[in-house]
Amino acid sequence: VKCGADAVYIGGRAFSARQNASNFDMNDIRNAADFCHLHNVKLHIALNTIIFDSQLEEFADTAVKYAQMGADAFIVQDIGAAECLHRIIPDIPLHASTQMTIHTVKGAETAKNLGFERVVLSRELSYEQISEISRLDIETEVFVHGALCMSVSGQCYMSAMIGSRSANRGLCAQPCRLPFSACKNRDFNALSLKDLCLAEHIRELENAGVDSLKIEGRMKRPEYVAAAVTEFRKALDGGKPDTQILKSVFSRSGFTDGYFTGKRNDMFGSRSKEDVLSASKVFPQIHELYRRERKCGTADFRIIMKKDTPALVHISDRCGNSADISGDIPQTALKHPADTESLSRQFSKLGDTVYNFGNLEYETDSSLMLPASSLNQMRRNATAALDRERIKKNTPSYRIYEDYNFNFPKFLNLKYPSVRISINRLSQIEKADISGIQYIAVPADEIIRYSDRISDDIKNKIIIKPPAFITDEKKTEKMLSELKNLGFKRLVCSNIAYISTGKKYGFEMHGSFRLNISNSCSLKKFAELGLSDTVVSAELKINQIRSLADFMPYGTVAYGRFPLMLVRNCPIKNETGCGKCTGHLTDRTGRKFPVLCCQEYAEILNPEKIYMADRLSELSQTDFLLLLFTDESPQETADIIKKYISSSDTAPAANITRGLLYRGVE
């Protein structure tokens, strides 16, 4: 705030995407709100984790308290949570978190239709993509400085799968910063990107129509925040930012603007000893940036002294705020009566306040005076009273409806779930008996490539699987239009953008695990948006899946190499080049993580496959099971399908995982 921020975003002790930070308790948040509002700065509170049914009431209670304390907006990831907030606190502005993976025009349009006033865009976007989205009638916020995750935000499950610490619930353990290599180089950090810095692109961001620039400050030192805000404020005000200071404070072998400029060749980096040493040298000079009070108002005084009557002070700040206080009864002056000049000397001592000294008017009917101690106390009381008025004026108030009820209908329906499969190549099902398969999800480009060879019995089962990350929305939409004209009727919605596209072309829409649906409110809302059914979040335990309400049919991933990361910048290409692609990364323990190339993005897969064929009875309350086939051969695919269709109790191979179905996430 003291360095020039227009708004601050913070997280509380619960439901914030940085649970590893110390975070703010309720008293801290109240004080932070008052501090921000005194300085004409807004306070945005992050409630940007996925929520479980068991937490909905606590979530609502927490949000109500934050609203009553004066939060100016909530940053939200979970669609169900957003729906709850619309119902309970209908007037509070909601910002769509970057965890919602909004990176296209259609995604932003869908967010607007869901009631969001602002979208925090994915960090992976170029200037052109940001410009296109910013033309919409919804505010855009862009990350301009801070750490870059290897994975697209909201699509990382590595920390959850490895150690049950979910990035979608604010507990990422950052295993990606540990050594990974395509060449078994134990000292290589294949998944570590340099920090983002767009300080030299401020004019372009302004021209693009971006409404808000976001600087990462949570879990950072005060010096980091002070330096970053100072330099970006300077750039916005027309000055030249000192990126060298920013590098000295914190960097990973320098900065990158690769996504913004489209030059993604030099984006990888890790923290070196030199980076640490350079930081310690600049900290002392940065301390001064935030130790001085930031002046954000001008105080004008009118002082009235009458004989035998307490002195009066009227203070105003030229922003419509004013206050009146009384002081001691003035005395008859023996030598030096009070005058405008002497009073100005005392009332201009505003160093520890947010005010610059403006004008002072003095009214009296005789030669009166007050000692300096009385005048100083009156000045302090006056500025404190004006502070309270400024805070009151800048603190929003909301309608709040606290009669919320999260008891949802649940009908126990023990059944044998149907089986669906997701494949990467049509050749994978050449040897399989698919008569018992309900649906087959196939990549859109694979369908187009072999559309003339697909038999009707397979065609009727196919669900189009479009790109999980959309780099060219018009091209993707054209491809889906072509597939609809070819008679394919179903679409996997892995991003909220596809809901808009699906409706436009009349597809039957099926939700993906990438929507991170984790509670009954989300199920209800996505059903209202038009999904026929959905795969729920892979971070739910079996008992959590069973407790979900029956707003639409839902299933879970029951087999396959689960995608741990969705990445825009291929780590293997960076290390070895595409010509020497090994197809996998190796961590420091020797585990191999397959990397699946999808042209414009890649998926890093779990080393072990989820396997539940021997425990299907435990999944009997789900409507369907999804089997993910990635690198399996036709014979392996056929064998696995047979086990799930026939409800095989065959003991699995040793190198399998049960995913998070039993251990869940924190």
C-alpha positions in Angstrom: 0.0 0.0 0.0 2.8 2.4 0.9 4.5 1.8 -2.4 1.5 2.6 -4.6 -0.8 -0.4 -4.9 -4.5 0.3 -5.9 -5.7 -2.9 -4.4 -4.3 -5.7 -2.2 -5.3 -9.4 -2.3 -4.9 -11.5 0.8 -5.9 -14.9 2.1 -7.3 -16.0 5.4 -6.6 -19.1 7.4 -9.0 -21.2 5.3 -10.0 -21.6 1.7 -7.1 -19.6 0.2 -4.7 -21.0 -2.4 -1.7 -20.3 -0.3 -2.4 -22.4 2.8 1.3 -22.8 3.4 1.6 -19.0 4.1 1.0 -17.7 7.6 -2.1 -15.9 6.3 -4.4 -13.5 8.1 -6.7 -14.3 11.0 -10.0 -12.6 11.4 -8.6 -9.7 13.5 -5.8 -9.3 10.9 -8.3 -9.1 8.1 -10.4 -6.5 9.9 -7.2 -4.4 10.5 -6.1 -4.9 6.9 -9.5 -3.8 5.6 -9.3 -0.6 7.7 -5.7 0.1 6.7 -6.5 -0.3 3.0 -9.7 1.7 3.1 -7.9 4.5 5.0 -5.5 4.7 2.0 -8.3 4.6 -0.6 -7.1 1.1 -1.6 -9.3 -1.9 -2.1 -9.0 -5.3 -0.4 -9.7 -8.4 -2.3 -9.9 -11.7 -0.3 -8.9 -15.0 -1.9 -11.4 -17.8 -1.4 -9.8 -19.6 -4.3 -9.7 -23.3 -3.4 -12.0 -26.1 -4.4 -14.5 -26.9 -1.6 -15.8 -30.2 -0.3 -19.4 -30.7 0.8 -18.3 -31.0 4.4 -16.9 -27.5 4.2 -19.7 -25.6 2.5 -21.2 -24.3 5.8 -17.9 -23.2 7.1 -17.1 -21.6 3.8 -20.3 -19.6 3.9 -19.8 -18.5 7.5 -16.2 -17.4 6.6 -17.3 -15.4 3.6 -20.1 -13.7 5.5 -17.5 -12.5 8.2 -15.2 -11.3 5.5 -18.0 -9.3 3.8 -19.0 -7.8 7.1 -15.4 -6.7 7.7 -15.4 -4.8 4.4 -13.9 -7.0 1.7 -14.2 -5.3 -1.7 -14.2 -8.5 -3.7 -13.7 -12.2 -3.4 -11.4 -14.2 -5.7 -13.0 -17.6 -6.4 -12.0 -20.8 -8.2 -14.9 -23.2 -7.3 -18.1 -22.7 -9.4 -20.1 -24.1 -6.6 -18.6 -21.7 -4.1 -19.3 -18.8 -6.5 -22.9 -19.9 -6.7 -23.1 -20.0 -2.9 -21.7 -16.5 -2.7 -24.2 -15.2 -5.2 -27.0 -16.6 -3.1 -25.7 -15.5 0.3 -24.0 -12.1 -0.5 -25.5 -11.2 -3.9 -23.8 -7.8 -4.1 -20.2 -8.6 -3.5 -18.0 -8.5 -6.7 -16.5 -11.9 -7.6 -13.3 -12.3 -9.5 -12.6 -15.6 -11.4 -9.3 -16.9 -10.1 -6.5 -17.9 -12.4 -7.2 -21.4 -11.0 -10.3 -21.5 -13.2 -8.0 -21.7 -16.3 -9.8 -18.9 -18.2 -7.6 -18.3 -21.3 -10.1 -17.7 -24.1 -12.9 -15.3 -25.2 -15.5 -18.1 -24.7 -14.1 -18.8 -21.2 -14.3 -15.2 -20.2 -17.8 -14.9 -21.7 -18.9 -17.9 -19.6 -17.4 -16.4 -16.5 -19.4 -13.2 -17.1 -22.6 -15.2 -17.5 -21.8 -16.9 -14.2 -21.8 -13.5 -12.5 -18.1 -12.8 -12.3 -17.1 -9.1 -12.7 -13.4 -9.8 -13.4 -11.3 -12.7 -14.7 -7.7 -13.3 -13.7 -6.3 -14.7 -16.9 -4.1 -17.7 -17.2 -0.4 -16.7 -17.2 0.3 -18.6 -20.4 -1.3 -16.0 -22.7 0.3 -13.8 -25.4 -0.3 -10.1 -25.9 -2.7 -10.9 -28.8 -4.7 -13.3 -26.7 -4.9 -10.9 -23.8 -6.0 -8.1 -26.1 -8.8 -10.2 -27.6 -10.2 -11.1 -24.3 -9.9 -7.6 -22.9 -12.3 -6.3 -25.5 -15.1 -8.1 -23.8 -17.5 -6.5 -21.3 -15.7 -8.0 -18.3 -12.7 -6.7 -16.4 -9.4 -8.5 -17.0 -6.5 -9.0 -14.6 -3.1 -10.2 -15.7 -0.2 -11.5 -13.6 2.8 -9.3 -14.4 5.3 -10.3 -11.8 6.1 -13.4 -9.7 6.6 -17.1 -9.8 5.5 -19.1 -12.9 4.2 -22.6 -12.2 5.2 -25.1 -14.8 1.6 -26.3 -15.0 -1.3 -24.2 -16.2 -3.0 -23.0 -13.0 -5.9 -25.2 -11.9 -4.6 -28.1 -13.9 -1.8 -29.4 -11.7 -2.3 -32.5 -9.7 1.4 -33.5 -9.1 1.6 -32.4 -5.5 -1.8 -34.0 -4.7 -0.9 -37.4 -6.3 2.6 -37.5 -4.9 1.9 -36.4 -1.3 -1.8 -35.6 -1.0 -1.1 -31.9 -0.8 -3.5 -30.3 -3.4 -2.5 -27.3 -5.4 -6.3 -26.8 -5.9 -6.7 -26.5 -2.1 -3.8 -24.2 -1.4 -1.3 -26.8 -0.2 1.1 -27.3 -3.1 4.4 -28.8 -1.9 6.1 -27.7 -5.1 7.7 -31.0 -6.1 8.2 -29.5 -9.5 11.1 -27.4 -8.1 13.0 -30.6 -7.3 15.3 -32.2 -9.9 13.7 -33.7 -13.0 15.5 -34.5 -16.2 14.9 -36.1 -19.6 18.5 -37.4 -19.5 18.8 -38.7 -15.9 20.7 -35.5 -15.0 20.2 -35.5 -11.2 21.1 -31.7 -11.0 18.7 -30.6 -13.7 15.4 -28.7 -12.9 13.4 -29.6 -15.9 10.1 -28.3 -14.4 11.4 -25.0 -13.0 10.5 -21.8 -14.9 12.1 -18.4 -14.4 9.9 -15.8 -12.7 7.6 -13.7 -14.8 8.3 -10.0 -15.2 6.3 -7.8 -17.6 7.6 -4.4 -16.2 8.9 -3.5 -19.6 5.5 -4.2 -21.3 3.3 -1.9 -19.3 2.3 0.3 -22.3 1.4 -2.8 -24.3 -0.8 -4.0 -21.4 -2.5 -0.6 -21.3 -3.1 -0.7 -25.0 -4.5 -4.2 -24.8 -7.2 -2.9 -22.4 -6.1 -4.8 -19.3 -7.9 -3.4 -16.2 -5.6 -4.7 -13.5 -2.0 -5.7 -13.1 -1.4 -8.5 -10.5 1.9 -8.8 -8.6 2.5 -12.0 -6.6 3.1 -11.0 -3.0 1.9 -13.8 -0.9 4.6 -15.9 0.7 7.1 -13.2 -0.3 9.3 -11.0 1.8 8.2 -7.3 2.4 11.2 -6.2 0.4 10.1 -8.2 -2.6 6.6 -6.7 -2.5 7.9 -3.2 -1.9 10.3 -3.3 -4.8 7.8 -4.9 -7.3 5.0 -2.5 -6.5 7.4 0.5 -6.6 8.8 -0.3 -10.0 5.4 -1.2 -11.6 3.9 2.0 -10.1 6.8 3.9 -11.6 6.2 2.3 -15.0 2.4 3.0 -14.9 3.2 6.6 -14.1 5.4 7.0 -17.1 8.8 6.2 -15.6 11.3 3.5 -16.5 11.2 0.5 -14.2 14.5 -0.7 -12.7 14.3 -4.4 -13.5 17.8 -4.9 -12.1 16.5 -4.1 -8.6 13.7 -6.6 -9.2 16.2 -9.3 -10.3 18.4 -8.6 -7.3 15.5 -8.9 -4.8 14.4 -12.3 -6.2 14.8 -14.2 -9.5 15.6 -17.6 -10.9 18.5 -16.9 -13.1 16.7 -13.8 -14.5 13.1 -13.2 -15.6 11.0 -14.3 -18.5 8.3 -12.7 -20.7 8.1 -15.7 -23.0 4.4 -16.4 -22.9 3.5 -12.7 -23.4 5.9 -12.3 -26.3 5.5 -15.8 -27.7 9.2 -16.4 -27.4 9.2 -19.5 -25.2 12.8 -20.7 -25.9 14.5 -19.3 -22.8 12.0 -19.6 -20.0 13.5 -22.3 -17.7 15.6 -21.4 -14.7 16.3 -22.2 -11.0 17.5 -20.2 -8.0 21.3 -20.0 -7.8 23.7 -18.9 -5.0 24.3 -15.7 -6.9 20.6 -14.9 -6.9 20.6 -15.3 -3.1 23.7 -13.1 -2.5 22.4 -10.3 -4.7 19.2 -10.2 -2.8 20.9 -9.6 0.6 22.8 -6.6 -0.8 19.8 -4.6 -1.9 17.4 -5.3 1.1 18.6 -2.3 3.2 17.9 0.3 0.6 14.4 -1.3 -0.1 13.4 -1.1 3.5 12.9 2.7 3.1 10.3 2.2 0.4 7.7 1.0 2.9 8.8 2.5 6.2 7.5 6.0 5.3 3.8 6.7 5.4 2.2 7.1 2.0 0.3 10.4 1.6 -3.0 10.0 0.0 -5.0 13.0 1.1 -4.8 16.7 2.0 -6.1 17.9 5.4 -7.6 21.3 5.7 -8.3 22.7 9.2 -10.6 25.3 10.6 -10.0 26.2 14.3 -12.4 28.1 16.5 -11.4 29.5 19.9 -13.9 31.3 22.0 -13.4 32.4 25.6 -14.6 30.0 28.2 -15.6 27.4 25.5 -13.7 24.3 24.4 -11.7 24.9 21.3 -13.2 23.4 18.1 -11.4 21.8 15.1 -13.0 21.0 11.8 -10.9 18.8 9.5 -11.7 17.8 5.9 -9.7 16.0 3.2 -11.1 17.4 -0.1 -12.7 13.9 -0.8 -15.9 14.7 0.9 -14.8 13.4 4.4 -14.8 15.7 7.4 -14.9 15.5 11.2 -15.3 17.9 14.2 -13.6 17.5 17.5 -13.3 19.6 20.6 -10.3 20.3 22.8 -9.3 22.2 25.9 -10.7 25.6 26.9 -8.3 28.2 25.7 -6.5 30.6 28.0 -6.1 34.3 27.8 -2.7 35.0 26.2 -0.2 37.0 28.3 2.4 37.5 25.5 1.8 35.4 22.3 -1.9 34.8 21.3 -2.6 32.1 18.8 -2.6 33.1 15.2 -2.8 31.3 11.8 1.0 31.1 11.6 1.6 29.6 15.0 -1.3 27.2 14.7 -0.1 26.1 11.2 3.3 25.1 12.7 1.5 22.7 15.1 -1.2 21.3 12.8 1.2 20.8 9.9 3.1 18.1 11.8 1.4 15.2 9.9 4.4 13.0 9.3 2.8 9.8 10.7 -0.6 10.3 9.0 -1.8 9.8 5.4 -2.3 13.5 5.0 -0.4 16.4 3.5 -1.1 19.7 5.2 -3.4 22.0 3.2 -5.0 25.2 4.5 -5.7 26.4 8.0 -8.4 29.0 9.0 -8.5 30.5 12.5 -11.5 32.2 14.1 -11.4 33.9 17.5 -12.9 36.8 19.3 -10.1 37.7 21.7 -6.4 37.1 22.5 -6.4 33.4 23.4 -3.9 30.6 23.3 -3.5 26.9 24.0 -0.2 25.2 25.0 1.5 23.2 22.3 0.6 19.9 24.1 -3.1 20.7 23.8 -2.8 21.7 20.1 -0.9 18.5 19.3 -3.5 16.4 21.0 -6.3 18.2 19.1 -4.4 17.5 15.8 -4.0 13.9 16.7 -7.7 13.6 17.6 -8.8 15.4 14.5 -6.7 13.2 12.1 -7.9 10.1 13.9 -11.5 11.2 13.5 -11.0 11.9 9.8 -9.3 8.5 9.5 -12.5 6.9 10.8 -14.7 8.8 8.4 -12.5 7.8 5.4 -12.6 4.2 6.5 -16.3 4.3 7.0 -16.9 5.9 3.5 -14.6 3.4 1.7 -15.9 0.3 3.5 -18.7 -1.4 1.4 -21.8 -2.9 2.9 -23.7 -5.8 1.5 -27.1 -7.5 1.7 -26.5 -10.8 3.5 -28.9 -13.8 3.6 -27.7 -16.3 6.2 -30.5 -18.8 5.9 -28.4 -21.1 3.8 -29.0 -24.8 3.8 -26.5 -27.3 2.4 -28.6 -30.5 2.9 -28.8 -31.9 -0.6 -30.9 -34.8 -2.0 -29.1 -38.1 -2.1 -30.7 -41.3 -3.3 -28.8 -44.5 -2.5 -28.8 -46.4 -5.8 -26.5 -49.3 -5.6 -25.7 -50.3 -9.2 -23.0 -51.5 -11.4 -21.5 -48.4 -13.0 -21.2 -48.2 -16.8 -17.7 -48.0 -18.3 -16.3 -45.2 -20.5 -12.9 -45.0 -22.0 -10.6 -42.2 -23.1 -8.1 -43.0 -25.8 -5.4 -41.1 -27.6 -5.4 -43.2 -30.8 -8.3 -45.0 -32.5 -5.8 -47.9 -33.1 -5.8 -48.6 -29.3 -9.3 -50.2 -29.5 -8.6 -52.4 -32.6 -8.4 -55.5 -30.5 -11.0 -54.6 -27.8 -14.5 -55.7 -27.4 -16.3 -52.4 -27.0 -19.8 -53.7 -26.9 -19.9 -53.1 -23.2 -18.4 -49.6 -23.4 -20.9 -46.8 -23.0 -18.8 -44.0 -24.5 -15.3 -43.5 -26.0 -13.6 -40.1 -25.7 -11.3 -39.5 -28.7 -9.1 -36.5 -29.5 -10.9 -34.2 -32.0 -8.0 -34.2 -34.5 -7.8 -38.0 -34.4 -11.5 -38.2 -35.3 -11.1 -35.8 -38.2 -8.0 -37.8 -39.4 -9.9 -41.1 -39.5 -13.5 -39.9 -39.8 -14.1 -41.9 -43.1 -13.0 -45.1 -41.4 -15.0 -44.9 -38.2 -17.9 -47.5 -38.2 -21.3 -46.4 -37.1 -21.3 -48.6 -33.9 -18.1 -46.7 -32.8 -19.3 -43.3 -34.1 -22.4 -43.5 -31.9 -20.2 -44.1 -28.8 -17.7 -41.3 -29.5 -17.3 -38.2 -27.3 -15.2 -35.6 -29.0 -12.2 -34.7 -26.8 -11.0 -31.2 -27.8 -7.7 -29.6 -26.7 -7.4 -29.3 -22.9 -5.7 -25.9 -23.5 -7.0 -23.8 -26.4 -4.3 -21.8 -28.3 -6.5 -20.9 -31.2 -10.2 -20.7 -30.3 -11.4 -19.9 -33.8 -9.6 -22.9 -35.2 -10.9 -25.1 -32.4 -14.4 -24.0 -32.9 -14.1 -24.6 -36.7 -12.9 -28.1 -36.0 -15.8 -28.8 -33.6 -18.3 -27.4 -36.2 -16.9 -29.7 -38.8 -17.3 -32.7 -36.5 -20.9 -31.8 -35.7 -21.6 -31.7 -39.4 -20.0 -35.2 -39.7 -22.6 -36.5 -37.2 -20.6 -36.6 -34.0 -22.9 -35.5 -31.2 -21.1 -35.4 -27.9 -18.4 -33.2 -26.5 -16.0 -33.4 -23.5 -16.0 -30.1 -21.6 -12.6 -29.8 -20.0 -12.9 -26.0 -19.6 -15.8 -23.7 -19.1 -15.2 -22.2 -22.5 -16.5 -25.4 -24.1 -19.9 -25.0 -22.4 -20.5 -21.9 -24.6 -19.2 -23.7 -27.7 -21.1 -26.9 -26.9 -24.4 -25.0 -26.6 -23.7 -23.1 -29.8 -23.4 -26.2 -31.9 -26.0 -28.4 -30.0 -23.6 -30.9 -28.6 -24.5 -33.2 -25.7 -21.9 -32.0 -23.1 -20.0 -34.2 -20.7 -17.9 -32.7 -17.9 -14.2 -33.6 -17.5 -12.2 -34.1 -14.3 -10.4 -30.9 -15.3 -13.5 -28.9 -14.2 -12.4 -29.8 -10.6 -16.0 -30.5 -9.5 -15.7 -31.3 -5.8 -19.1 -30.5 -4.2 -22.8 -30.8 -4.7 -23.2 -27.0 -5.4 -20.8 -27.4 -8.3 -22.7 -30.4 -9.6 -26.0 -28.5 -9.4 -24.6 -25.4 -11.2 -22.9 -27.4 -14.0 -26.1 -29.3 -14.5 -28.0 -26.0 -14.9 -25.3 -24.9 -17.4 -26.2 -27.9 -19.6 -23.8 -30.8 -18.8 -25.5 -34.2 -19.2 -23.0 -35.8 -16.7 -19.5 -35.3 -15.5 -16.4 -36.9 -14.2 -15.8 -35.4 -10.7 -12.5 -34.2 -9.3 -9.8 -36.9 -9.0 -9.0 -35.4 -5.6 -12.1 -36.8 -4.0 -12.1 -39.9 -1.8 -14.6 -42.7 -2.4 -16.7 -41.6 0.6 -16.8 -38.0 -0.7 -17.9 -39.2 -4.1 -20.6 -41.3 -2.5 -22.0 -38.3 -0.6 -22.4 -36.0 -3.6 -26.0 -35.1 -4.4 -27.8 -36.5 -7.5 -28.1 -33.4 -9.5 -26.8 -35.2 -12.6 -25.0 -38.5 -13.3 -21.3 -38.5 -12.3 -18.3 -40.8 -12.5 -14.7 -41.0 -11.5 -11.4 -42.0 -13.0 -10.9 -45.7 -12.2 -7.9 -46.5 -14.4 -4.9 -45.1 -16.2 -1.9 -42.7 -16.0 -3.5 -39.6 -14.5 -2.2 -36.4 -16.0 -0.3 -34.6 -13.3 0.4 -31.4 -15.2 -0.9 -29.6 -18.3 2.1 -27.6 -19.6 2.5 -25.0 -22.3 6.2 -25.3 -22.6 7.6 -28.8 -23.1 10.4 -29.6 -20.6 11.9 -32.3 -22.9 12.1 -30.0 -25.8 13.9 -27.5 -23.6 16.5 -30.0 -22.4 17.1 -32.3 -25.4 15.2 -30.9 -28.3 12.3 -32.7 -30.0 14.7 -34.7 -32.2 16.0 -36.5 -29.1 12.8 -36.8 -27.2 12.9 -39.5 -24.6 9.2 -39.4 -23.9 9.6 -39.1 -20.2 11.2 -37.3 -17.3 13.0 -38.9 -14.4 13.0 -37.6 -10.9 15.7 -37.8 -8.3 14.5 -41.2 -7.1 14.5 -42.8 -10.6 10.7 -42.7 -11.2 9.8 -42.1 -14.8 7.0 -39.6 -15.7 5.8 -40.1 -19.2 5.3 -36.9 -21.2 2.5 -36.9 -23.8 3.0 -34.3 -26.5 -0.2 -32.7 -27.8 1.3 -30.2 -30.3 0.5 -26.9 -28.5 0.8 -28.3 -25.0 2.0 -31.4 -23.2 0.7 -33.5 -20.4 3.1 -35.0 -17.7 1.6 -38.3 -16.6 1.8 -40.2 -13.3 4.4 -43.0 -13.3 1.9 -45.5 -11.9 -1.5 -46.3 -13.3 -4.7 -46.0 -11.3 -6.2 -49.5 -11.0 -9.6 -50.3 -9.4 -10.8 -53.4 -11.4 -10.4 -55.6 -8.3 -12.5 -53.1 -6.2 -15.4 -52.2 -8.4 -18.0 -52.9 -5.7 -16.6 -49.9 -3.7 -17.5 -47.6 -6.7 -21.0 -49.0 -7.0 -22.7 -45.6 -6.1 -21.1 -43.8 -9.1 -22.9 -43.8 -12.4 -19.9 -44.5 -14.5 -16.2 -45.2 -14.5 -13.7 -43.6 -16.8 -10.6 -45.5 -18.0 -7.8 -43.4 -19.3 -5.7 -45.0 -22.0 -2.6 -43.0 -22.9 0.4 -45.2 -24.0 -1.2 -48.6 -23.9 -1.0 -50.9 -26.9 -4.1 -52.3 -28.5 -3.7 -55.6 -26.6 -3.1 -53.9 -23.3 -6.2 -51.8 -23.9 -8.3 -54.8 -24.7 -7.1 -56.7 -21.6 -7.9 -53.8 -19.3 -11.4 -53.2 -20.8 -12.2 -56.9 -20.3 -11.2 -56.7 -16.6 -13.5 -53.8 -15.9 -16.4 -55.1 -18.0 -16.2 -58.5 -16.4 -15.7 -57.1 -12.9 -12.4 -59.0 -12.5 -11.1 -59.6 -9.0 -7.6 -60.4 -10.5 -4.9 -58.9 -8.2 -3.3 -55.9 -9.9 0.4 -55.6 -10.8 2.7 -54.3 -8.2 3.3 -50.9 -9.8 -0.2 -49.5 -9.6 -1.8 -46.8 -7.5 -5.3 -46.3 -6.1 -5.0 -42.6 -6.9 -6.6 -40.4 -4.2 -9.7 -42.6 -3.8 -8.6 -43.7 -0.4 -6.1 -41.2 0.9 -7.6 -38.1 -0.5 -6.0 -34.6 -0.1 -5.5 -32.2 2.7 
